[in-house]
Amino acid sequence: MTDRNSDKPIMQVEPKVLSPAAKRALAEAAERRKVYEAAEAALPIERGGRGGKEPGRYGDWEVKGLTSDF
């Protein structure tokens, strides 16, 4: 197989072999993500709000590019 723009062959990249610890960490992250998404879906829908993620979760509030800590 060659590159479209040149006659150089495309290098085939071997897939990375993950260690058992890395596989376990990815599985744990996927499980946490499912729990987080389920909890987020259970929240009531905000009407008339700013939209997007809750800005107070980082301890600050941003409106029109200005941030204020509280």
N, C-alpha and C positions, 0 to 999 in steps of 0.2 A: 504494500500500500504506500502511495506517495502523496505528498502534500500537493494541493491544487496549484499553488503558486510557484512551486519549484519541483525539481526532480529528486529532491532529497527524500529518502524514506522516512515515514513517520515512526517515531520510537513507540513501541508498545510498552505501556507502564504496567507493571505487575501490581495487582491489588494489595493494599497493605494488610498484613496479618496483625490482627489486634490481640493483645494479651488478654488473658482471662479477667484481669482487673479492669481493663479498659472496656471490655464487653459488659461487665457487671455495672460499671459506672454509667454506660450508655443506657442500659436497661433501667437502672434506678432513675435516671434523668427523665426517661420516657414515662415512667410511672408517675413521677412528680408532676410532669407536664399534664398528664391526663387528669390528675386530682385537681390541679390548678384550674384547668379549663372547665371542669365540671362545676367547681365552686363559682367560677366567674359566670357561667351560664345560669346558675341558680339565682344570681343577684337580680333584683328588679330592674326594669328598663328605666333609665333616667329620661325624663321628658323635659325638654327645654334647657338641657345642660350644654356644656361646652363640647361634649363628645370626646371620644378617645379615652385613654387611660386616666385614672385619678391622679392629678398632679401632686396631691398632698402626700403620696406614698414615698416621696423622696425627701419630705420635710421642707419643701418650698412650693411656691405657687407662682406660675408664670402667666401673665396676661399681656398680650401685644408685645412680646419680646422682653418685658421687664419681669425680673424675678424678685420676689420678696420672701425672706425666711420668716417662719413663724414657729 
